[in-house]
Amino acid sequence: MVEEKDELIDSKLSIHDKHRFEVKLDIALKKDVESVSKIEYFFFIPQGLNLSPQTFNKDVFYSDTQHYIRFKTPNIALEKLFYPGNELSPYNRIIKGLDSINSGISDEFLVETIIDEIKLLGCIIRVEVRDLSNFFSKGVRCEAKPLSKGSPIYEPLVKFRSDLKMTADSMNSLKTRMLTSPVNPRIRESFLLLDEYVSLMMEEYVTALVKDFKASGKCSPELVSDFGKMAVEQRKYRKAMGYKSALPENACDEYFMYHRGVLKKFISSALYLKPEMSEFNVFFHLGPAIAAGLAMLFAILVTVYAQSRFAINSITFIFIIVISYIFKDRIKDWLKIIFSRKMVNWLFDRKINVTEPAHNSKLGYIKETFFHVPQILVPHDIMRRRNADNTKNIEEDMKRELVFKYKKEIRLDPAAIKKYHQRRKDLIDIMRFSVFDFIKQADDELAGYRIVDEAGEVKEMKCVRLYHLNLIVKYYMPDEEIRYERIRILLGKNGLYKVEDVDSA
């Protein structure tokens, strides 16, 4: 994973699956100030992949991308999450909602509010357990000697064990309240999904923790045993509840991952905003319209001139009109190219309105633009970073790369967000990009290579043949500062291989 840290924009690029990499932008919003984030991505595609502007146009590009925007998960520690006096805790808000129902108050808004808090509770628990598990996994690996009571992370690890038990006990307490209250069936069903999801996440992250503890050999057997028992208890609990995610120790059926995905999507829906594609983009058609108008003006002027000098039925007049018609079409195409380049800061391919689904309130929008860039027109600051680690010969070869640019502008209104949310404030923009269309004509990934060893024997090795896709990202920060990032994406016939950061300052 490649990460860049900044106060207002944090970027993370990682491999999502075999054919897709994911770019995450964490956007911290300033209070009562409209947030404007502009990002430009310059893709340098190696010649060997045999792509061209005709085979990889904007329609193909947008079909290869998936776009999501969501709230960043609120940061509430486990101990504070279940503290009775914490008014921001979704756990306490669920209890307050149940008390209202028990007192006879019930309406659709209350039902939706409780369900939303149920989902948010699951999101917070998952992130807290994940982050702490990762922290202790890394911490134990970095320890120079076996973990003991004097170690810096020993007491926090013991506390984490207690917090996990407290989480399980609190969920059981809430389940008792939920099942003994006259709640709407949708609330009860939502809670049971939450209960299953939290149990599954606790088992998964604790299992990963136990695996790392055993691999390092530095954690005390007592702690390893305790965490291992927690994982087993969670699996047994789901089996006793009859949940679909309760699996035997050595089996995994074809429905497990599907059901796990359903649980995750249901819980995570508390954070996701609704992107709505704008139906019409008047500015997108403005450049071609002006180009067509100017080309027609040229043709009319030539016709008027020809009429004033030659007879309408003369060969000369017909010849001039034909030539003007030919030039009219060429002028229109040339002007369209010129306008698209000169007006790129104002024109865009599509506009996506960002809407808060619970209240159907518009929070902002995203504008996107894609176009190919001839290498001679690539900005100097971008090309300098692209060629930062090249020799002269390689630089000449790199001139045959295909370059395209994807530009994104994100505008968000913090006031509109604050109107409905106290805890969900900052946002994460997620783009997943598929390289499947890049590798259709790639060579086989494994290639034979022969060497003669010191004994004089010929040996054949299998070498990996990969293509290097370079990505230069240019961030326009809200304070007018510009930041760059260069990423090298290694890919082959079978998909993505590796993503690495390249120093190109």
N, C-alpha and C positions, 0 to 999 in steps of 0.2 A: 504493500500500500504506500502511496505517495501522499504526503500531507503537507500543507502549507498553513501556517498559523498567522492570524491577523486579528486585530480587535473587531473589525466590522465584517470581514469575509474570511472564513476558513474553508479551504478547498481540500477535498480528499478524492483521489482517483485510485480505483482498485479494480481487479478482475472480478466480475460478478458470476460468470459461468464460462463455459467453453468458448462461446462466440461473442460475449458481450462484456465490455468494460463499463464501469459506472463512475460518473463524476458527481460528487456531492458538494454543494455550496452551502455552508452555514452562514446565514445572513442575520447579523445582530442589528436590530432596528433602534434608531435613536428616538428618544421621546418626542412626540408631536412634530417630527420632521420627516417629510416624505423621503423614503429610501429609494435611491436610484442606483442600481448596480448594472454596469456594462462590462461584458466579457467577450473577448474575441478569441476564437480557436482557429489556428492555422494548421491544417493537416498537410504533411509532406508524405506523399504516397510513392513508394519505390516503383521504378519503371517496370521491374520484373513481374508485377501483379497485373500488368496489361490493362490498366484502367484509362479512361479518357472522359472528357466532358460529355461525350455522347452516350457512353455506357453507364456513367455515374453522374446523373443530373440531380436536381434538387428534389424531384419526386422520389427517387431511389433513396436519397439521404434521409428525408423525413420519414419514409417507410421503415428505415433502419433504426429510428430513434423512438424511445419511450420517455415520456416526460411526466414527472410527479412533483408536487409541491406540498409540503406539510409543515405543521408546527414542530419545533424542537421539543422533545420530551421534557417537561418540567423537572427540575432537579430538586428532589425531596428525599433526604436520607431515610432509610428504613425505620430508624428509631423515632424520627419526627413524623413519619407517615402514619404511625399508629398511636401517636401521642394525643390524648383526648382533647387537649386545648388548642390543637392546630386547626384553625378554621379553613385553611387552604387545602387540607388533606382530603382527597376524594373519599377515603375510607370513612372519615367523620361525616362528610356530606351525605354519603349513602345512608348511614345510621340516622342522620337527621331527617332524611326523606322517608325512611321507614317509620320513624316516630310520627311524622305527619300523616302517613297512611293509616297507622293504628289509631290516630285521633279522629279519623273520619274524613280527612282531606284527601281528595283524589281527583286529578284531572290529567289531561293528556300532556300538558307541559311538565308536570311533576314526573310523570312516567318517563318522558324523554330525558329529563334532567338526570334522573337516577341511572338510566341506562348509559348515558354519556359519562357519568362519574364512574360507573363500573368499568367501562372500557379504559378510561384514563388511569384508573388504579392499576389495571393490568400492565399498561405501558410503563408506568413508573417503576413498578416492582421488577419488571423484566430488565430495564436499563440499570437499575441499582445493583441487582444480583449479577448481571453481566459484567459491569465495570469493576465491581469489587472482586469477582472471581478472576478476571484478567489481571488485576493489580497484584493479587496474592500469587498467582501463577508466575508472573515475572519476578516478583519479590523473592520467592523461594529459589528460583533459578539463579538469581544474582547473589544469593548468600554464599559466603566463602566457606562456611562450615555448617554442620547440621543445625537446624532450627531449635532453639532452646528458649527458656523463659527470659533470658537476658537479651535476646535478639530484638531489633527495633520493630519487626512486624509480628512478633509472637502474640502480644496482647491484642493488637487490632484483629488478628486472625481468630483469636478466641472469641472476641466480641462479635465478629462476623458470624461465627457458628451460633452464638446466642441470638443474633438478629434473625437468622434463618429460622430458628425454632420459634421465635416470636411471630414471624410472618405466618408460619404454618398455623400456629395457635390462634392468631387473629383472624385468619381466613375461616377457620373452623367455627369461631365465635360468631362471625358474620353470617356464616351458613345457617347456624341455628336460628338466628334472628330472621333470616330470609325465609326459611321454611316454616316458621311459626307465625308469620305475618300474613294478613289477607292481601297479598300483593297481586298486581296485574301479572298474568302468565308470562308476558314478554320480559318483565323484570326478573322473574324467577329463572327463566330460560337463559337470559343474559348472564345472570350470576353463575349458573352452573357451567357455562362456557368459560367464564373468568376463572372459576375454581379449577377446572381442568387445565386451562392454559398456564396458570401460575404454578401448579404442581409439575407440569411438564417442563417448564422453563427452569424451575429449581433443580429438577433431576438432571437436565442437560448440562447446566453450568457447573453443578457440583460434581457431576461425572467427569467433566473436562478438568476440573480442579484436582480431583483424585488422581487422574491419569498423569498430570504434570507433577504432582507430589511424589508419586511412585517412580516416575522417570528420573527425577532429581535425586531421590534418596536422601534428601536433607530435612524432610518433615518428620516429626515424631510419629511413631506408629499409632499412638492414641488418637491424634488428630486425624490421621489418614483413615483410621477405622471409623471414627465418628462421622466424618463427612461421607464415607462410603455407605454407612447405615442410613444416613439421610436420603441418599439417592434411592436405595432399595425401598425405604419406607414410602417415598412418594409414588413409586411405581405400584406398590401394593395397595396404596390408598386409592389410586385411580381404578385399579382392578376391582376393589371392594365397592366403589361407587358405580361401576359398570360403564365407565367412560371408554370411548372408542380408542383412545390413545394408550390404553393399558395393554402392553405387549408382553408376551413370554420372554424369558431371558435370551433365547437363541433364535428368535423368529421375528420377521417383519413382513407383514402382508402388503398387498398392492394398494391398500387404501390408507395406510398409516400416514405417508407423506402428504397425501391429498388432504386428509383431515387436519393434519398439523398446519397446513397452509390456510385452511378455512378458519381455524382458530386465530392464527396470527392476523389475517386480514380483518376479521371481525373486531378484535381488540384494537388493532392499529387504526381503524377507521375514525377513532376519536381525534386523531392528529391530522388526517389528510384533508386538504382543501379540494374543491371541485374546479378543474380547469374546463373552461367552455370556449370552444373555438369561435372567434368572431366570424360572422357570415360573410361580411364584405369588407374589402380593404380598398378604399378609394385611391389612396396614395400609390398602391401597387400598380394601378392601371394608368396613373398620371403620366409617367415617362413614356410608355409606348404610345399613348394618345397624342402627346406632343410630337413625338417622332413621326407618327402617321400624318399629323396635320402639316408639319414642315415639308415632308416628302410630297404631299399633295399640292402644297403651295408651289414647290419647284416645278411639278408637272404642269400646273395651270399656267404659270408664267411662261414656260417654254412653249405651251400651246398657243397662248395669246401672241407671243413673239412670232411664231411660225405663221400664224394666220395673217399677221400684218405684213409679212414679207413674201409668202408663197401662196399659190392657189391651193384650195383645199383638196382638189383632186390630182395634185401634182405628186410625182415620185419623191421629190425632195421633202414636201410636207409630211408625207406618210413615213419616210425614213426618220425624220426628226422626232415625230410622235412616238415611234417604236423605241428609239434610243432613249427618249425621256421617260418612257414607261419602265424600261429596264433599269435606268438610274434611279427612278422613284423607289422601286423596291429595295435596291441596294442602299440608298440613302436612309430609308426607313430602318433597315437592319443596323446600319452603322450608328445611327443616332440612338437606337435602343440600347446598344452596347455602351455608347458614351454616357447616356443619361443614367444607366444602371450603375456605372462606376462613379460618376460625379455626384449622384444623388443618393448614394448608398447609406449616408448618415440619416436620411429622412425616409427612405423607402424601406419596406419590410415585406417578407413573404406572407407572414401570417401573424395574427394577434390572438393571444390566449387570455381571456378574462379569468382572473382568479377570484373564486367565490367561496364564501364561508357557507357550507351546506346547511347547517342547522338553522340559520336565520336568513339564508339566501341573500347575503349582503356582499357586494363587490368590495374586495380588499385591494385590488390593483390589477395589473396586467403584465404579460410577457410578450415582447416582440422578438421575432426571429427572422434572420436573413441568411441565405446560403448562396454562394456563387464561386465559380472557379477564378483563380488569379494567375495570369501568365507570370512566369518567374521574373521577368524584367519589371513587373509592376508590384512585386512583393515589397512591402516597406523595408527600408534599410535596417531598422532596429530589429525586425523579425528575422531577416536573412542573416544578420550578423550573429544572432543567437543560434540559428540553425547550423551555421558553419563553424561554430566556436571550436569544435574539437576535430575538424577535418584537416587533412593535408591538402596541398594545392591540387594534386591529381584527383583526389576524391571529390574535391569541390567541383571540378569540371564535370565529373560523372554525375554529381548530384543535380546538375542543371536539368537533367532529364526527368526529374521527379514531377509528379502531378501535384499541384497545390490548390487546395480549396479552403475557403474561409467560411466559418459559421459564427455569426454574431448574435448575441442575446442581450436584450435590455429588460431588466426587471424593475418595475415601479410598484411600490407598496405603500399603503397609507396606515401608519401606526395608530392614528386616531380611530380609524374604523375597526382595527383589531382590538384596541383597548376598550372600545364600547361594549364588547361582548366577553372579553377574556381577561382575567387577572393573572392566570398562571401560564397560559399558552401565548407567548409573545414572539420570540425569535422564530425564524423560519429556516427550513432546509429545502433547497431546490435540488432535485435529483434528475439526472439525465442518464439513460442507459443507451449505449450505442453498439449496434451489432456490426461485426467485421465480416460477416458471412459473405457479403457481396465482394469483399476485397480478395478473398482467398479462393474464389471459384477457379481461377486459372493458375493457382500456385503450384509449384513442383512438389513432388512427394517429400514428406517431412524427413524421412530417414534416407541417408545416402551412404553407400559403401565407400570406404577409403582404405587403401592398402599401404602398408609400411613394411620395411625390412628390419627385423629386430637385430640385436647384437649377435645373435647366434646364426644369422644369415637366413632365417626363416621368414617367409612372407606371411604377414598377418593382415586380416581384414577387420576393420573397425566400422561400427555404425555411428555416423555423425549426424547431428541434427541440423537440417537446413532451415534457417529462419529468415524472415524479412523484417527489416527495421522501419517501422512507421514512426516518424517524428512528429510530435505535437507541441506547438508553441502556444501558450495561453497568455493573453494580455488582459490584465485586470485594470479597469478604470475605477479607482477608489473614490468614495464620496468626498474626500478631502483634496481631490484633484491629483493625488499621487498616482503614479502608474507602476504596476508591479508585473513582473514577468515570471513565467515558469516554463521549463522545458521538460518534456516527458518522452521517453523512448518506449514504444510498445513493440515487443517482440511477438511475432505471430507466424504460424506455418500452415500447412495444408489442413492440419487437424484442429486449428483454432488458435486461441490466445495462449502464449507461453509464459510471458513475464512482462511486468511493468516496472520501469525503473526511472528514478529522477536523474536528471543530467544537469550538472552545474554549468550554466551558460551566462553567468553574470558579466 
